Amino acid sequence: MEFIYKVRDGQGRVTESVAQAESATVLRTRLTARGMDVLEIRSKTGLAFGSLDEFWESVLESTSTVNLKDMVIFSRQFAAMISSGVAMLRTLYIIVEQCPNRKLRRSLDEVRVSVESGLSLSDALEKKPDVFDGLYVSMVRAGEAGGILAEVLQRLADYLEYKEKLNQKVKSALVYPTVVLLVAVAVFWAMLTFVLPVFEGLFRNIGGELPAYTQFLINLSVYVRSIWMALFVVACLAGVIFLRRYNRTEIGRLHIDTVKLSIPMLGDLIKKVAIARFSRTFGTLIRAGVPMLNALEVVKDTAGNAVVAAAVDKIYLEVRQGGSISQPMSKNSIFPPMVTQMVAVGEETGKLDDMLSKVADFYDMEVENAVDQLTSALEPIMVVTIGGVVGSVVVGMYLPIFTVINQLQ
């Protein structure tokens, strides 16, 4: 789109000109990055783009998220164009024009402006931490220093694709029991709220003393339909909010992640995922040429588990003092002996990145097996749970009828 804009430069002079941009907000960002005070932006049709246009654009950007799939596509496109000899700025221009994600397009356009003003690509990416994390910036910086940016971007795409697959494996293990649990709760609540009150009137007409279990269900039904149930829901929501905020603190995240690792069956899966992610991330950084200490800092920040991050921090302190990686790993129970031995061999042979990749491949298979085992174990448990929930209410409703029949006989 073509826009007419009016700006004031550093010397106070007001100028008006025409420019092309994806939107008025993108053009305003470009002009502001050049040190200009934007006074007005309007389309060539004469329609002024004021606060309403900016507000709508910001709403669309805030609702869009940059997922791993978007980053994989961007990294592969960037690597392909750089390896083909296309200039950096031209590559960024093309990718910005073709990027379907609003938030990523806005971030890349700001990166392009920063590169155009003289910053390196890694420094420009570092200014957008909400899109490009420490791992991405560190690998790009290593690629720039070694003159292998296209190769590093391709490795980044492979790593992000692996990370997406690993996340999908974990989600697939958690989706089934979560859905079944929600269905069980919904069925139990519906039967207590709508079905049992109908039978309650019948029980009153029958007369006599109700069985203790039936009376318990009736009292529970009254409780579910009272204000106390609303207060219980509010208390649960408050507890969830408290846990989320507590999880944002360093000590809180450590406590919660420790509890996660101790959960039967699920804790073992979380541990294997954490080790696979640690090995793959560390090996990718080392292979890209990132210095050892910088790689450990990035791994600590991207570990995804506070227990693993604390263990990596101890490794970092040992390496900084001239020690090895395998020595502090052997003292921490989070790392199995096999991982420690593979890392030790990698240090001795100078092929640490290869050994870490083999560890990651092994634990990828372990994660797949753990997901299959967890799903197989949970399926009968979930079926029995739903049957037990529905059956418990049905038994409670028919107990008084059986009692009356016995009295008549």
PyMOL commands that set and color helices and strands:
alter all, ss='L'
color gray80, all
select helices_A, chain A and resi 24-33+51-63+68-83+88-98+102-116+121-126+134-146+149-206+212-224+227-248+250-261+266-287+292-301+306-320+326-330+337-349+352-408
alter helices_A, ss='H'
color red, helices_A
select strands_A, chain A and resi 2-8+14-20+37-43
alter strands_A, ss='S'
color yellow, strands_A
deselect
rebuild
show_as cartoon
